[in-house]
Amino acid sequence: MPRFSVLMPTHNRADVVGFAIRSVLAQTEPDFELLIVGDGCTDGTAEVVASFSDARIRWFDLPKAPHFGYANRNIGLRQARGELIAYAAHDDLLLPDHLDRLAAGIDARSCDWIYSRPLWVSTDGVIVPFAVNLELADERRFFLERANSIPMGCVVHRKSCFERFGYWPEDVKESGDWHIWRRIVAKAPIAYDPVPTMLHFSANWKQSRHGHPIARALAHVADGNKWWPRSMNVSIGKGEPEQAVFSRLLADRGLEWCAQLRRDVDVVSNRRAWEMSLAVLQRLNKQDEAAKPRP
């Protein structure tokens, strides 16, 4: 029995799904099965999957389910044999030690659900880090009541969560991950790993450079600062999917590039904290100056 079952739902993204599959097969933790669930694919997805000769791949070629195909995801998940469940979107890339790190986190923290720090990638190759720490009460409350900012691929959880909290909701039009995450996060022991372990790209159907309002705001910061690290601003060739460029980086430099990326994420976080501190200091100085008695 594999330790991990990795679910990859897909619908008509034959252009990039191969890069996503390759990122899963390149994991430093080899003990997994990859459940690729085709949700009514009518393009060449089946042929792309068949081009990988790896016994760990299980292909589910299913008719289109309603909405985002959550019912089909459950068909795959009910056949999962792993102790731990991981997720890989068809247009995202896992960093090589994604499974290793999050499994170690679950073991060390004795938790049921863990997630890593999200990295959002714009369509022109700008990587922006975001952090939401659900171990803090106010951030958890915002997540439970207001909005989700944790991509599916950041999450690993125990398979037993399905028995305790149910599978993916099949009657909602969107945000199925947020629905199931809230059920788990509200009652189960969870953990946050602030080290990024995957790259989340803007879905093509959103027709957006950023894919998320938070990513848009952070990309605006990147656009306006020359100090933004080079590893987090990657040139994308015209007509080439951004996933192809980052897949080559991972193939050529692997964990070396990941280590540099993680160092630069810390640089960005520290620089933003420094700029915010300066802004507060300047505001306080202005208030002090205004409060001085006039001669």
C-alpha positions in Angstrom: 0.0 0.0 0.0 1.5 3.4 -1.0 2.0 6.0 1.7 0.5 8.7 -0.5 -2.4 8.9 -2.9 -2.0 12.0 -5.0 -5.2 13.2 -6.7 -4.9 15.2 -9.9 -8.3 16.2 -11.4 -8.2 17.4 -14.9 -10.4 18.8 -17.7 -9.0 19.6 -21.1 -5.6 20.9 -20.3 -3.5 18.6 -22.5 -1.2 21.5 -23.1 0.1 21.6 -19.5 -1.0 18.5 -17.6 2.2 16.7 -18.7 4.2 19.2 -16.7 2.1 18.7 -13.7 2.4 14.9 -13.9 6.2 15.2 -14.3 6.4 17.3 -11.1 4.6 14.5 -9.2 6.8 11.7 -10.6 9.9 13.7 -9.7 9.1 13.7 -6.0 11.9 12.7 -3.6 9.3 10.6 -1.8 8.6 7.8 -4.2 6.0 5.9 -2.2 2.8 7.2 -3.8 0.1 6.4 -6.4 -1.0 9.2 -8.7 -4.8 9.2 -9.4 -5.4 11.3 -12.5 -9.2 11.9 -12.8 -10.3 13.0 -16.2 -13.5 15.0 -15.9 -15.0 14.6 -19.4 -11.8 15.3 -21.3 -12.3 15.7 -25.0 -8.8 16.8 -26.0 -5.6 14.8 -26.0 -5.3 14.4 -22.2 -5.6 10.6 -22.4 -2.7 10.4 -24.8 -0.6 12.7 -22.6 -1.3 10.4 -19.6 -0.5 7.3 -21.7 2.9 8.7 -22.7 4.1 8.2 -19.1 5.0 4.6 -18.4 4.9 4.6 -14.6 3.0 1.9 -12.7 2.1 4.4 -10.0 -0.2 6.3 -12.4 -3.9 5.3 -12.3 -6.0 7.0 -15.0 -9.8 7.5 -14.6 -11.4 8.5 -17.9 -14.8 9.6 -16.7 -17.8 11.4 -18.3 -18.2 15.1 -17.4 -19.6 15.6 -14.0 -21.6 18.8 -13.0 -19.7 22.0 -12.3 -16.0 21.5 -11.5 -16.4 17.7 -11.5 -16.2 17.2 -7.7 -18.2 14.0 -8.0 -15.5 12.5 -10.2 -12.9 13.5 -7.7 -14.7 11.5 -5.1 -14.8 8.5 -7.4 -11.0 8.6 -7.5 -10.6 9.4 -3.8 -12.8 6.4 -2.8 -10.3 4.2 -4.5 -7.3 5.8 -2.9 -5.1 3.3 -1.1 -2.7 5.7 0.6 -2.6 6.7 4.2 -2.1 10.3 3.2 -3.9 12.3 0.6 -2.1 15.0 -1.5 -3.5 17.1 -4.4 -1.9 18.3 -7.6 -3.8 20.6 -9.9 -3.4 19.9 -13.7 -1.8 23.3 -14.2 0.3 23.6 -11.1 3.8 22.2 -10.2 4.9 20.5 -7.0 8.4 21.2 -5.9 10.5 18.0 -5.6 10.3 17.6 -1.8 6.6 18.6 -1.4 5.5 15.1 -0.2 8.6 14.6 1.9 8.2 17.9 3.8 4.5 17.7 4.5 4.6 14.1 5.5 7.4 15.0 7.9 5.3 17.8 9.2 2.3 15.6 9.9 4.5 13.1 11.7 6.3 15.7 13.8 3.1 17.7 14.7 0.8 14.7 15.1 -1.8 16.5 13.0 -4.5 15.4 10.5 -4.2 18.3 7.9 -1.2 20.3 6.9 -0.5 23.0 4.3 2.5 24.8 3.0 3.0 28.5 2.1 1.3 29.4 -1.2 3.4 30.8 -4.1 1.3 32.4 -6.8 2.7 32.7 -10.3 1.5 35.3 -12.7 1.1 34.5 -16.4 4.3 36.5 -17.1 6.4 34.6 -14.6 6.3 36.8 -11.4 6.2 34.7 -8.3 4.5 36.3 -5.3 4.5 34.7 -1.8 1.5 34.8 0.4 1.1 33.6 4.0 -2.0 32.8 5.9 -1.4 31.1 9.3 -4.4 29.1 10.4 -2.7 28.4 13.7 -3.5 32.0 14.7 -7.1 32.5 15.8 -7.9 35.6 13.8 -6.5 34.3 10.6 -8.3 31.0 11.1 -11.6 32.9 11.7 -11.2 34.9 8.5 -10.5 31.6 6.6 -13.6 29.9 8.1 -15.9 32.8 7.6 -14.7 34.9 4.7 -12.5 33.4 2.0 -10.0 30.8 1.0 -6.5 31.7 -0.1 -4.8 28.2 0.1 -4.5 26.5 -3.2 -5.5 22.8 -3.3 -2.0 21.7 -4.1 -0.6 23.1 -0.8 -2.6 20.6 1.3 -1.9 17.1 2.6 -4.2 15.3 5.0 -4.9 11.9 6.4 -7.3 9.7 4.5 -9.2 9.2 7.7 -10.5 12.8 7.4 -12.9 11.6 4.7 -14.5 9.2 7.2 -14.8 11.9 9.9 -15.7 14.9 7.8 -17.0 13.6 4.5 -15.7 13.8 0.9 -15.7 16.7 -1.5 -19.2 18.4 -1.8 -20.8 17.4 -5.1 -23.6 19.9 -5.0 -21.6 23.2 -5.1 -20.7 25.1 -8.2 -17.2 26.2 -7.1 -14.8 26.4 -4.1 -15.3 22.7 -3.3 -11.8 22.6 -1.6 -12.8 25.5 0.7 -15.9 23.7 1.8 -14.1 20.5 2.8 -11.2 22.3 4.3 -13.4 24.3 6.6 -15.0 21.2 7.9 -11.6 19.7 8.7 -9.9 22.9 10.0 -12.8 23.7 12.4 -12.4 20.4 14.3 -9.2 18.6 13.5 -5.6 19.3 14.6 -3.8 21.1 11.8 -0.4 22.6 11.0 1.2 25.2 8.8 4.5 24.8 7.1 5.8 28.3 6.2 8.2 26.9 3.6 6.7 26.9 0.0 6.4 23.5 -1.6 4.5 24.1 -4.8 3.8 26.7 -7.6 0.3 27.8 -8.2 -0.5 29.2 -11.6 -3.5 31.3 -12.8 -6.1 29.0 -14.3 -6.6 29.7 -18.1 -10.4 30.0 -17.7 -10.0 33.0 -15.4 -8.2 35.0 -18.2 -6.3 36.8 -15.6 -2.6 37.6 -15.1 -2.9 36.9 -11.4 -5.9 34.6 -10.8 -6.6 35.9 -7.3 -7.1 39.4 -5.8 -4.3 38.8 -3.3 -1.9 37.7 -6.0 -2.8 40.9 -7.9 -2.0 43.1 -5.0 1.4 41.3 -4.4 2.3 41.4 -8.1 1.7 45.2 -8.0 4.4 45.3 -5.2 6.7 43.2 -7.4 6.2 45.4 -10.4 7.1 48.6 -8.5 10.3 47.4 -6.9 13.7 46.8 -8.6 14.9 44.8 -5.6 12.4 41.9 -6.4 14.6 38.8 -6.6 15.5 37.4 -10.0 14.4 33.9 -9.0 10.9 35.3 -8.5 10.7 37.1 -11.8 11.2 34.5 -14.6 11.0 35.4 -18.3 8.3 33.6 -20.2 8.7 33.1 -24.0 6.0 34.3 -26.3 3.4 31.6 -26.9 4.9 29.2 -24.4 3.0 28.1 -21.3 4.6 29.4 -18.1 4.4 25.9 -16.7 6.9 24.7 -19.4 9.5 27.3 -18.3 9.3 26.4 -14.6 9.2 22.7 -15.4 12.6 23.1 -17.2 14.0 25.0 -14.2 13.0 22.2 -11.9 14.4 19.6 -14.3 17.7 21.4 -14.7 18.3 22.7 -11.2 15.8 20.9 -9.0 16.4 21.3 -5.2 19.1 23.9 -5.8 16.7 26.2 -7.5 14.1 25.5 -4.8 16.6 26.4 -2.1 17.3 29.8 -3.8 13.6 30.4 -4.3 12.9 29.8 -0.6 15.8 32.1 0.5 14.4 34.8 -1.8 10.9 34.3 -0.4 12.4 35.2 3.0 14.1 38.2 1.4 10.7 39.5 0.1 8.9 38.9 3.4 11.6 40.6 5.4 11.8 43.5 2.9 8.1 44.0 3.0 8.1 44.0 6.8 10.9 46.6 6.8 9.0 48.8 4.3 5.9 48.6 6.4 7.9 49.5 9.6 9.4 52.5 7.8 5.9 53.6 6.7 4.6 53.4 10.3 7.6 55.3 11.6 7.2 58.1 9.0 3.5 58.4 10.0 4.3 58.5 13.7 7.0 61.1 13.0 4.5 63.3 11.2 2.0 62.9 14.1 4.7 63.9 16.6 5.7 66.9 14.5 2.1 68.0 14.2 1.6 67.7 17.9 4.5 70.0 18.8 3.5 73.3 20.3 3.8 76.2 17.8 5.8 79.3 18.8 
